[in-house]
Amino acid sequence: MSAAPIAVETHALTRRYGGIDVVRAVNVRIPVGARVALVGANGAGKTTLLAMLSTLVSPTLGSATVLGHDIGHNPAALRRSIGVLGHQPMVYEDLSPLENLQFFARLYDVPDAPARIEELLRAVGLWLRRRETTAVLSRGYHQRLALARALLHRPAVLLADEPETGLDPQGMALLDELALTLPGLTVLAATHRVDRVEAWATGLVRLERGRVVEDTVSLPVSAAGAGAAR
């Protein structure tokens, strides 16, 4: 049987700052539908690796593809296929949750925007507060809104950096349900919550001083879990 298609692949991916390799010659292959925990100590290179894959930072050496898109070419097309969720929510605090999602829906040309926005705001528990200024909401609700934004355009790949930050147990349950265990969604998530990894991840990549020192990501057989999240 044929191997599953690859969603994320890197070849000697390296990022150097001031002569220091923060990410060193990283080689990973993540099949479509896999859910991979990216772990390691602070400063191991997790955030930098995710930033390169999401085209926010250019690599110094090496290459990578996400869903067949080279991260160095046509980044706009790549960004339309991925959702990005950071430990900082990065939402517009002077807008309401509804206005935030309306803005990003226009940015991503979401075809069924009103229905999709309502669906997600209800899912993350913000529908009744949709018209309030985001600045008055708690840190946890900021992160819930960021989760809704990351999933708004139905990405095929989610790149997440410490997505549990600011979430209470109910919020983490929503994160798991809507993103980390969503069938068909390929996930690469940096996390310090190693106690939760077994609950959602199908594989693990561990970084140490920018290098991969452990990789348990398997390549499952063909179409199991294939397809973009819907």
Short mmCIF file of the C-alpha atoms (twelve columns), coordinates in Angstrom:
data_MODEL
# 
_entry.id   MODEL 
# 
loop_
_atom_site.group_PDB 
_atom_site.id 
_atom_site.type_symbol 
_atom_site.label_atom_id 
_atom_site.label_alt_id 
_atom_site.label_comp_id 
_atom_site.label_asym_id 
_atom_site.label_seq_id 
_atom_site.Cartn_x 
_atom_site.Cartn_y 
_atom_site.Cartn_z 
_atom_site.pdbx_PDB_model_num 
ATOM 1   C CA . MET A 1   0.000   0.000  0.000  1 
ATOM 2   C CA . SER A 2   1.195   3.491  -0.788 1 
ATOM 3   C CA . ALA A 3   2.364   5.895  1.881  1 
ATOM 4   C CA . ALA A 4   0.180   8.803  2.956  1 
ATOM 5   C CA . PRO A 5   0.782   12.117 1.188  1 
ATOM 6   C CA . ILE A 6   3.091   14.506 3.003  1 
ATOM 7   C CA . ALA A 7   1.691   17.744 4.423  1 
ATOM 8   C CA . VAL A 8   4.909   19.245 5.830  1 
ATOM 9   C CA . GLU A 9   8.456   18.402 4.809  1 
ATOM 10  C CA . THR A 10  11.731  20.107 5.636  1 
ATOM 11  C CA . HIS A 11  15.225  19.552 4.265  1 
ATOM 12  C CA . ALA A 12  18.147  20.749 6.405  1 
ATOM 13  C CA . LEU A 13  16.054  23.738 7.439  1 
ATOM 14  C CA . THR A 14  18.231  26.226 9.280  1 
ATOM 15  C CA . ARG A 15  17.797  29.680 10.776 1 
ATOM 16  C CA . ARG A 16  20.806  31.597 12.010 1 
ATOM 17  C CA . TYR A 17  20.857  34.718 14.169 1 
ATOM 18  C CA . GLY A 18  24.128  36.499 14.816 1 
ATOM 19  C CA . GLY A 19  26.152  33.482 13.759 1 
ATOM 20  C CA . ILE A 20  24.186  31.110 15.999 1 
ATOM 21  C CA . ASP A 21  22.010  28.386 14.498 1 
ATOM 22  C CA . VAL A 22  18.711  28.665 16.360 1 
ATOM 23  C CA . VAL A 23  17.275  25.929 14.124 1 
ATOM 24  C CA . ARG A 24  19.898  23.501 12.800 1 
ATOM 25  C CA . ALA A 25  19.464  21.342 9.722  1 
ATOM 26  C CA . VAL A 26  15.987  20.133 10.662 1 
ATOM 27  C CA . ASN A 27  14.558  17.272 8.602  1 
ATOM 28  C CA . VAL A 28  10.963  16.273 9.315  1 
ATOM 29  C CA . ARG A 29  8.161   14.646 7.291  1 
ATOM 30  C CA . ILE A 30  4.609   15.014 8.535  1 
ATOM 31  C CA . PRO A 31  1.897   13.111 6.679  1 
ATOM 32  C CA . VAL A 32  -1.523  14.537 5.944  1 
ATOM 33  C CA . GLY A 33  -3.830  14.080 8.913  1 
ATOM 34  C CA . ALA A 34  -1.044  13.620 11.482 1 
ATOM 35  C CA . ARG A 35  -1.116  15.522 14.763 1 
ATOM 36  C CA . VAL A 36  2.420   16.245 15.893 1 
ATOM 37  C CA . ALA A 37  3.573   17.705 19.202 1 
ATOM 38  C CA . LEU A 38  6.704   19.838 18.925 1 
ATOM 39  C CA . VAL A 39  8.460   19.765 22.287 1 
ATOM 40  C CA . GLY A 40  11.696  20.943 23.832 1 
ATOM 41  C CA . ALA A 41  13.055  23.363 26.400 1 
ATOM 42  C CA . ASN A 42  12.719  27.117 26.091 1 
ATOM 43  C CA . GLY A 43  15.114  28.276 23.389 1 
ATOM 44  C CA . ALA A 44  15.146  24.901 21.616 1 
ATOM 45  C CA . GLY A 45  13.976  26.489 18.350 1 
ATOM 46  C CA . LYS A 46  10.295  25.536 18.342 1 
ATOM 47  C CA . THR A 47  8.919   29.026 17.724 1 
ATOM 48  C CA . THR A 48  11.502  29.765 15.038 1 
ATOM 49  C CA . LEU A 49  10.717  26.530 13.208 1 
ATOM 50  C CA . LEU A 50  7.001   27.320 13.202 1 
ATOM 51  C CA . ALA A 51  7.700   30.887 12.090 1 
ATOM 52  C CA . MET A 52  9.620   29.612 9.060  1 
ATOM 53  C CA . LEU A 53  6.890   27.139 8.121  1 
ATOM 54  C CA . SER A 54  4.270   29.894 8.340  1 
ATOM 55  C CA . THR A 55  6.466   32.204 6.169  1 
ATOM 56  C CA . LEU A 56  6.900   34.788 8.938  1 
ATOM 57  C CA . VAL A 57  10.672  34.179 9.013  1 
ATOM 58  C CA . SER A 58  12.921  33.236 6.088  1 
ATOM 59  C CA . PRO A 59  15.332  30.316 6.487  1 
ATOM 60  C CA . THR A 60  19.056  30.917 6.356  1 
ATOM 61  C CA . LEU A 61  19.685  27.532 4.730  1 
ATOM 62  C CA . GLY A 62  17.640  24.555 3.613  1 
ATOM 63  C CA . SER A 63  14.087  24.335 2.326  1 
ATOM 64  C CA . ALA A 64  10.595  23.303 3.308  1 
ATOM 65  C CA . THR A 65  7.224   22.664 1.733  1 
ATOM 66  C CA . VAL A 66  3.762   22.846 3.264  1 
ATOM 67  C CA . LEU A 67  1.063   21.129 1.208  1 
ATOM 68  C CA . GLY A 68  3.419   21.246 -1.750 1 
ATOM 69  C CA . HIS A 69  4.021   25.003 -1.449 1 
ATOM 70  C CA . ASP A 70  7.666   25.972 -1.077 1 
ATOM 71  C CA . ILE A 71  7.908   28.370 1.884  1 
ATOM 72  C CA . GLY A 72  10.215  30.619 -0.150 1 
ATOM 73  C CA . HIS A 73  7.869   31.008 -3.109 1 
ATOM 74  C CA . ASN A 74  4.332   32.369 -3.326 1 
ATOM 75  C CA . PRO A 75  3.825   32.719 0.425  1 
ATOM 76  C CA . ALA A 76  0.317   34.147 -0.109 1 
ATOM 77  C CA . ALA A 77  -0.893  30.847 -1.576 1 
ATOM 78  C CA . LEU A 78  0.683   28.918 1.285  1 
ATOM 79  C CA . ARG A 79  -0.926  31.147 3.934  1 
ATOM 80  C CA . ARG A 80  -4.376  30.466 2.508  1 
ATOM 81  C CA . SER A 81  -3.860  26.756 3.235  1 
ATOM 82  C CA . ILE A 82  -2.648  27.068 6.814  1 
ATOM 83  C CA . GLY A 83  -4.019  28.280 10.114 1 
ATOM 84  C CA . VAL A 84  -1.628  29.934 12.555 1 
ATOM 85  C CA . LEU A 85  -2.304  30.026 16.287 1 
ATOM 86  C CA . GLY A 86  0.238   31.545 18.653 1 
ATOM 87  C CA . HIS A 87  0.554   31.942 22.392 1 
ATOM 88  C CA . GLN A 88  -0.152  35.631 21.806 1 
ATOM 89  C CA . PRO A 89  -3.710  35.923 20.410 1 
ATOM 90  C CA . MET A 90  -2.866  38.707 17.906 1 
ATOM 91  C CA . VAL A 91  -6.458  39.902 17.574 1 
ATOM 92  C CA . TYR A 92  -7.614  43.485 17.152 1 
ATOM 93  C CA . GLU A 93  -8.639  44.646 20.601 1 
ATOM 94  C CA . ASP A 94  -10.478 47.744 19.368 1 
ATOM 95  C CA . LEU A 95  -12.785 45.541 17.267 1 
ATOM 96  C CA . SER A 96  -15.466 43.185 18.521 1 
ATOM 97  C CA . PRO A 97  -15.092 39.415 18.106 1 
ATOM 98  C CA . LEU A 98  -17.611 39.642 15.258 1 
ATOM 99  C CA . GLU A 99  -15.690 42.441 13.546 1 
ATOM 100 C CA . ASN A 100 -12.398 40.573 13.999 1 
ATOM 101 C CA . LEU A 101 -13.718 37.527 12.174 1 
ATOM 102 C CA . GLN A 102 -15.449 39.629 9.522  1 
ATOM 103 C CA . PHE A 103 -12.113 41.305 8.795  1 
ATOM 104 C CA . PHE A 104 -10.254 38.007 8.443  1 
ATOM 105 C CA . ALA A 105 -13.088 36.499 6.415  1 
ATOM 106 C CA . ARG A 106 -12.624 39.268 3.848  1 
ATOM 107 C CA . LEU A 107 -8.875  38.746 3.930  1 
ATOM 108 C CA . TYR A 108 -9.261  35.024 3.175  1 
ATOM 109 C CA . ASP A 109 -12.304 35.328 0.893  1 
ATOM 110 C CA . VAL A 110 -14.325 32.939 3.037  1 
ATOM 111 C CA . PRO A 111 -17.328 32.162 0.783  1 
ATOM 112 C CA . ASP A 112 -19.921 31.476 3.489  1 
ATOM 113 C CA . ALA A 113 -18.607 34.065 5.905  1 
ATOM 114 C CA . PRO A 114 -21.721 34.962 7.978  1 
ATOM 115 C CA . ALA A 115 -22.614 31.316 8.635  1 
ATOM 116 C CA . ARG A 116 -18.998 30.290 9.271  1 
ATOM 117 C CA . ILE A 117 -18.434 33.200 11.678 1 
ATOM 118 C CA . GLU A 118 -21.577 32.379 13.642 1 
ATOM 119 C CA . GLU A 119 -20.629 28.699 13.758 1 
ATOM 120 C CA . LEU A 120 -17.201 29.439 15.208 1 
ATOM 121 C CA . LEU A 121 -18.271 32.160 17.646 1 
ATOM 122 C CA . ARG A 122 -20.896 29.809 19.030 1 
ATOM 123 C CA . ALA A 123 -18.349 26.981 19.204 1 
ATOM 124 C CA . VAL A 124 -15.846 29.026 21.229 1 
ATOM 125 C CA . GLY A 125 -18.510 30.525 23.499 1 
ATOM 126 C CA . LEU A 126 -18.359 34.096 22.197 1 
ATOM 127 C CA . TRP A 127 -21.619 34.407 20.273 1 
ATOM 128 C CA . LEU A 128 -23.450 36.225 23.069 1 
ATOM 129 C CA . ARG A 129 -20.502 38.607 23.443 1 
ATOM 130 C CA . ARG A 130 -19.853 39.019 19.750 1 
ATOM 131 C CA . ARG A 131 -20.494 42.787 19.698 1 
ATOM 132 C CA . GLU A 132 -18.448 43.692 22.765 1 
ATOM 133 C CA . THR A 133 -15.060 45.323 22.317 1 
ATOM 134 C CA . THR A 134 -12.460 42.583 22.415 1 
ATOM 135 C CA . ALA A 135 -10.321 44.614 24.836 1 
ATOM 136 C CA . VAL A 136 -12.829 44.021 27.668 1 
ATOM 137 C CA . LEU A 137 -12.667 40.234 27.290 1 
ATOM 138 C CA . SER A 138 -10.472 37.996 29.414 1 
ATOM 139 C CA . ARG A 139 -7.156  36.530 28.264 1 
ATOM 140 C CA . GLY A 140 -8.845  33.168 27.831 1 
ATOM 141 C CA . TYR A 141 -11.503 34.623 25.557 1 
ATOM 142 C CA . HIS A 142 -8.810  36.358 23.526 1 
ATOM 143 C CA . GLN A 143 -7.251  32.941 22.915 1 
ATOM 144 C CA . ARG A 144 -10.630 31.438 22.048 1 
ATOM 145 C CA . LEU A 145 -11.143 34.204 19.483 1 
ATOM 146 C CA . ALA A 146 -7.663  33.523 18.090 1 
ATOM 147 C CA . LEU A 147 -8.623  29.863 17.718 1 
ATOM 148 C CA . ALA A 148 -11.751 30.831 15.781 1 
ATOM 149 C CA . ARG A 149 -9.666  33.107 13.556 1 
ATOM 150 C CA . ALA A 150 -7.114  30.360 12.850 1 
ATOM 151 C CA . LEU A 151 -9.866  27.951 11.742 1 
ATOM 152 C CA . LEU A 152 -12.066 30.477 9.940  1 
ATOM 153 C CA . HIS A 153 -10.918 29.674 6.390  1 
ATOM 154 C CA . ARG A 154 -10.928 25.903 6.992  1 
ATOM 155 C CA . PRO A 155 -7.153  25.395 6.741  1 
ATOM 156 C CA . ALA A 156 -5.707  22.015 5.905  1 
ATOM 157 C CA . VAL A 157 -2.729  22.520 8.236  1 
ATOM 158 C CA . LEU A 158 -2.654  24.167 11.670 1 
ATOM 159 C CA . LEU A 159 0.657   25.521 12.956 1 
ATOM 160 C CA . ALA A 160 0.308   26.337 16.645 1 
ATOM 161 C CA . ASP A 161 2.767   27.760 19.162 1 
ATOM 162 C CA . GLU A 162 1.803   27.033 22.780 1 
ATOM 163 C CA . PRO A 163 -1.933  27.168 21.933 1 
ATOM 164 C CA . GLU A 164 -2.980  26.253 25.491 1 
ATOM 165 C CA . THR A 165 -1.658  29.557 26.859 1 
ATOM 166 C CA . GLY A 166 -4.364  31.417 28.776 1 
ATOM 167 C CA . LEU A 167 -6.962  28.671 28.453 1 
ATOM 168 C CA . ASP A 168 -8.807  27.161 31.400 1 
ATOM 169 C CA . PRO A 169 -9.769  23.455 31.343 1 
ATOM 170 C CA . GLN A 170 -12.969 24.211 29.403 1 
ATOM 171 C CA . GLY A 171 -11.000 26.252 26.888 1 
ATOM 172 C CA . MET A 172 -8.458  23.455 26.449 1 
ATOM 173 C CA . ALA A 173 -11.302 21.018 25.840 1 
ATOM 174 C CA . LEU A 174 -12.529 23.328 23.073 1 
ATOM 175 C CA . LEU A 175 -9.013  23.529 21.638 1 
ATOM 176 C CA . ASP A 176 -8.839  19.739 21.515 1 
ATOM 177 C CA . GLU A 177 -12.302 19.345 19.994 1 
ATOM 178 C CA . LEU A 178 -12.106 22.106 17.390 1 
ATOM 179 C CA . ALA A 179 -8.466  21.775 16.370 1 
ATOM 180 C CA . LEU A 180 -6.025  19.351 17.953 1 
ATOM 181 C CA . THR A 181 -8.149  16.241 17.411 1 
ATOM 182 C CA . LEU A 182 -10.248 17.414 14.458 1 
ATOM 183 C CA . PRO A 183 -10.333 14.577 11.888 1 
ATOM 184 C CA . GLY A 184 -8.425  15.404 8.719  1 
ATOM 185 C CA . LEU A 185 -6.644  18.474 10.071 1 
ATOM 186 C CA . THR A 186 -2.854  18.188 10.032 1 
ATOM 187 C CA . VAL A 187 -1.431  19.730 13.206 1 
ATOM 188 C CA . LEU A 188 2.073   20.759 14.217 1 
ATOM 189 C CA . ALA A 189 1.862   22.310 17.670 1 
ATOM 190 C CA . ALA A 190 4.654   23.420 19.967 1 
ATOM 191 C CA . THR A 191 3.671   22.769 23.548 1 
ATOM 192 C CA . HIS A 192 5.106   22.791 27.041 1 
ATOM 193 C CA . ARG A 193 2.118   20.756 28.248 1 
ATOM 194 C CA . VAL A 194 3.793   17.395 27.798 1 
ATOM 195 C CA . ASP A 195 1.231   15.943 30.197 1 
ATOM 196 C CA . ARG A 196 -1.421  16.497 27.507 1 
ATOM 197 C CA . VAL A 197 0.464   15.240 24.462 1 
ATOM 198 C CA . GLU A 198 -0.808  11.660 24.626 1 
ATOM 199 C CA . ALA A 199 -4.395  12.950 24.607 1 
ATOM 200 C CA . TRP A 200 -4.155  14.468 21.130 1 
ATOM 201 C CA . ALA A 201 -0.873  13.792 19.336 1 
ATOM 202 C CA . THR A 202 -0.148  10.926 16.945 1 
ATOM 203 C CA . GLY A 203 3.571   11.688 16.941 1 
ATOM 204 C CA . LEU A 204 6.246   13.807 18.558 1 
ATOM 205 C CA . VAL A 205 9.256   15.824 17.426 1 
ATOM 206 C CA . ARG A 206 11.698  16.949 20.118 1 
ATOM 207 C CA . LEU A 207 14.162  19.764 19.541 1 
ATOM 208 C CA . GLU A 208 17.300  20.396 21.545 1 
ATOM 209 C CA . ARG A 209 19.446  23.428 20.745 1 
ATOM 210 C CA . GLY A 210 17.808  23.657 17.360 1 
ATOM 211 C CA . ARG A 211 18.343  20.025 16.367 1 
ATOM 212 C CA . VAL A 212 15.881  17.162 16.143 1 
ATOM 213 C CA . VAL A 213 16.844  14.667 18.834 1 
ATOM 214 C CA . GLU A 214 13.663  12.581 18.762 1 
ATOM 215 C CA . ASP A 215 11.117  11.967 16.018 1 
ATOM 216 C CA . THR A 216 8.297   9.464  16.485 1 
ATOM 217 C CA . VAL A 217 6.171   10.644 13.566 1 
ATOM 218 C CA . SER A 218 5.096   7.634  11.556 1 
ATOM 219 C CA . LEU A 219 3.917   7.649  7.963  1 
ATOM 220 C CA . PRO A 220 0.493   5.973  8.013  1 
ATOM 221 C CA . VAL A 221 -0.896  4.147  5.022  1 
ATOM 222 C CA . SER A 222 -2.473  6.231  2.237  1 
ATOM 223 C CA . ALA A 223 -5.791  7.930  2.792  1 
ATOM 224 C CA . ALA A 224 -6.357  7.438  6.503  1 
ATOM 225 C CA . GLY A 225 -7.014  10.913 7.847  1 
ATOM 226 C CA . ALA A 226 -6.389  12.572 4.475  1 
ATOM 227 C CA . GLY A 227 -8.189  15.698 3.404  1 
ATOM 228 C CA . ALA A 228 -8.608  19.255 4.633  1 
ATOM 229 C CA . ALA A 229 -10.630 19.991 7.732  1 
ATOM 230 C CA . ARG A 230 -14.175 21.075 7.151  1 
# 
